[in-house]
């Protein structure tokens, strides 16, 4: 189902929304994305190496509303705060919630709160209080009609509850279609993919949406 009442703009973590499915499910090298420079990356190689790790920065871009910095400008800021790290082999680690929350608060003026234990009911409370929630889910949430392969490892932005109160509006940075990038999911479906943790942020003001 399509989310119809969300204020946050819709962004993908890959520059070309039409290529997301080919990249995440078809094996297309992200370096082949012709719009890579739109993200602020310095080269196709840098874009290809990092884009798959930037679901959290994409959620932050959506939470900041229109006029937000580029994806890689946000990545650079998060790196300075230690929200991403690289091991000796160059493997990218993150998003690390605590330094990310400091970055979002100190640089972007957002009251970011880390929730290491978060229930679906608590998510609804956050949304009803006018906040958004970056929730840790399995990337398989783009196929909610299939069994969940696991929980966690990917971040989506929850912007509000559904009108009937039984579900959540989800903005998915790796959604492969318009209807999976902004979707309404019943709470029991969402919970199958949810890892029980996340970061809450202020809601997106209508004037910036």
C-alpha positions as CSV (number, residue, x, y, z in Angstrom):
1,X,0.0,0.0,0.0
2,X,1.2,3.5,-0.8
3,X,1.9,6.0,2.0
4,X,-0.3,9.1,1.2
5,X,0.1,11.4,4.2
6,X,3.9,11.5,4.8
7,X,5.6,14.9,4.9
8,X,9.2,13.7,4.5
9,X,10.6,13.8,1.0
10,X,11.4,10.5,-0.6
11,X,15.0,9.7,-1.3
12,X,16.9,6.5,-2.2
13,X,20.4,5.7,-1.1
14,X,21.3,5.1,-4.8
15,X,21.3,8.1,-7.1
16,X,19.0,6.7,-9.8
17,X,15.7,5.4,-8.3
18,X,15.0,3.5,-11.5
19,X,18.2,1.5,-11.0
20,X,17.7,0.5,-7.4
21,X,16.2,-2.9,-8.2
22,X,19.0,-3.7,-10.7
23,X,21.6,-2.8,-8.1
24,X,20.2,-4.5,-5.0
25,X,18.6,-7.5,-6.7
26,X,20.1,-7.8,-10.1
27,X,23.8,-7.4,-9.3
28,X,24.4,-4.1,-11.3
29,X,27.6,-2.4,-10.2
30,X,26.6,0.9,-8.6
31,X,29.5,2.5,-10.4
32,X,27.4,2.2,-13.5
33,X,24.8,4.5,-12.1
34,X,25.0,7.6,-14.4
35,X,23.8,9.9,-11.7
36,X,26.4,9.0,-9.1
37,X,27.7,12.6,-8.9
38,X,24.3,13.8,-7.7
39,X,25.1,12.3,-4.3
40,X,28.2,14.4,-3.8
41,X,30.6,11.4,-4.2
42,X,34.0,12.3,-5.7
43,X,34.1,9.4,-8.1
44,X,32.0,6.4,-9.3
45,X,34.3,4.1,-7.2
46,X,33.6,6.0,-4.0
47,X,29.9,6.0,-4.7
48,X,29.9,2.3,-5.5
49,X,31.8,1.5,-2.3
50,X,29.6,3.5,0.0
51,X,26.1,3.8,-1.4
52,X,25.0,0.5,0.0
53,X,25.9,1.5,3.5
54,X,24.1,4.9,3.5
55,X,20.6,3.9,4.3
56,X,20.9,5.8,7.6
57,X,22.2,9.0,5.9
58,X,19.3,8.7,3.4
59,X,16.9,8.5,6.4
60,X,18.6,11.6,7.8
61,X,18.2,13.5,4.5
62,X,14.5,12.7,4.5
63,X,14.1,13.8,8.1
64,X,15.8,17.1,7.4
65,X,13.3,17.9,4.6
66,X,13.9,19.8,1.5
67,X,17.2,21.6,1.3
68,X,19.1,18.9,3.1
69,X,22.8,18.4,2.3
70,X,23.8,15.9,-0.2
71,X,24.1,12.2,0.7
72,X,27.9,12.2,0.8
73,X,28.1,15.6,2.7
74,X,26.0,13.9,5.4
75,X,28.3,10.9,5.2
76,X,31.4,13.1,5.7
77,X,29.9,14.7,8.8
78,X,28.9,11.3,10.2
79,X,32.5,10.1,9.6
80,X,33.9,13.0,11.6
81,X,31.7,12.0,14.6
82,X,32.7,8.3,14.3
83,X,29.3,7.1,13.2
84,X,31.0,5.0,10.5
85,X,34.3,3.2,10.9
86,X,36.5,1.1,8.7
87,X,38.5,-1.9,9.9
88,X,42.1,-2.8,8.9
89,X,40.8,-4.5,5.7
90,X,38.8,-1.4,4.7
91,X,35.5,-3.0,5.6
92,X,32.9,-0.3,6.4
93,X,31.2,-0.6,9.8
94,X,28.1,1.4,10.9
95,X,25.8,3.2,11.4
96,X,26.8,3.5,15.1
97,X,23.8,5.1,16.8
98,X,25.4,7.1,19.6
99,X,27.8,9.1,17.5
100,X,25.2,9.5,14.8
101,X,22.8,11.0,17.4
102,X,25.4,13.4,18.5
103,X,26.1,14.4,14.9
104,X,22.4,14.9,14.1
105,X,21.9,16.9,17.2
106,X,25.0,19.1,17.2
107,X,25.4,19.7,13.5
108,X,21.8,19.6,12.2
109,X,19.9,20.7,15.3
110,X,17.8,17.6,15.6
111,X,16.8,16.2,19.0
112,X,18.1,12.6,18.1
113,X,17.4,9.9,20.7
114,X,18.9,6.4,20.6
115,X,16.5,3.6,21.5
116,X,18.4,0.4,22.1
117,X,15.2,-1.4,23.0
118,X,12.1,-0.3,21.1
119,X,8.8,-2.0,20.9
120,X,6.2,-1.5,18.1
121,X,3.9,0.1,20.7
122,X,6.7,2.5,21.7
123,X,7.2,3.4,18.0
124,X,3.5,4.3,17.8
125,X,3.9,6.5,20.9
126,X,6.9,8.3,19.2
127,X,5.0,8.8,16.0
128,X,1.9,10.1,17.8
129,X,4.2,12.5,19.6
130,X,5.2,14.1,16.3
131,X,8.5,12.3,15.9
132,X,9.9,10.1,13.2
133,X,11.8,6.9,13.8
134,X,14.8,5.5,12.0
135,X,14.1,1.8,12.6
136,X,16.5,-1.2,12.1
137,X,14.9,-3.7,9.9
138,X,15.9,-6.4,7.4
139,X,16.2,-5.1,3.9
140,X,13.8,-7.8,2.9
141,X,11.0,-5.5,4.1
142,X,10.8,-4.4,0.5
143,X,9.0,-7.7,0.0
144,X,6.5,-7.7,2.9
145,X,4.5,-10.5,1.4
146,X,7.4,-12.9,1.7
147,X,8.8,-14.5,4.9
148,X,11.3,-12.3,6.7
149,X,14.9,-13.5,6.1
150,X,15.9,-11.9,9.4
151,X,15.8,-8.8,11.5
152,X,18.0,-5.7,11.3
153,X,20.9,-4.5,9.2
154,X,19.0,-1.9,7.3
155,X,17.4,1.4,8.3
156,X,14.1,2.8,7.2
157,X,12.3,6.0,8.3
158,X,8.9,5.7,9.9
159,X,7.0,9.0,9.5
160,X,3.6,8.4,11.0
161,X,1.0,5.7,11.9
162,X,-1.6,4.8,9.4
163,X,-5.0,6.5,9.6
164,X,-6.6,3.4,11.2
165,X,-3.8,3.2,13.7
166,X,-2.9,-0.4,12.9
167,X,0.3,0.2,10.9
168,X,3.1,2.5,10.1
169,X,4.2,4.7,7.1
170,X,7.6,3.5,5.9
171,X,10.1,5.4,3.8
172,X,12.6,2.8,2.5
173,X,15.9,4.0,1.1
174,X,16.4,0.8,-0.8
175,X,12.8,0.4,-2.0
176,X,12.8,-0.9,-5.6
177,X,9.6,0.7,-6.7
178,X,7.5,3.8,-5.8
179,X,5.2,1.6,-3.7
180,X,8.0,0.0,-1.8
181,X,9.9,3.3,-1.2
182,X,6.8,4.7,0.5
183,X,4.6,2.0,2.0
184,X,1.9,1.5,4.6
185,X,2.6,-1.7,6.6
186,X,0.5,-3.3,9.3
187,X,2.4,-3.5,12.6
188,X,2.5,-7.4,12.6
189,X,4.1,-7.3,9.1
190,X,6.6,-4.6,10.1
191,X,7.5,-6.4,13.3
192,X,8.6,-9.5,11.4
193,X,11.5,-7.6,10.0
194,X,12.2,-5.2,12.9
195,X,15.2,-5.6,15.2
196,X,13.7,-3.8,18.2
197,X,16.0,-0.7,18.0
198,X,16.4,2.6,16.3
199,X,16.8,6.4,16.6
200,X,13.9,8.9,17.0
201,X,14.1,12.3,15.4
202,X,11.8,15.3,15.3
203,X,9.0,15.2,12.7
204,X,9.6,16.9,9.3
205,X,8.0,20.4,9.4
206,X,5.4,21.0,6.7
207,X,7.1,24.1,5.5
208,X,10.3,22.1,4.7
209,X,8.5,19.0,3.3
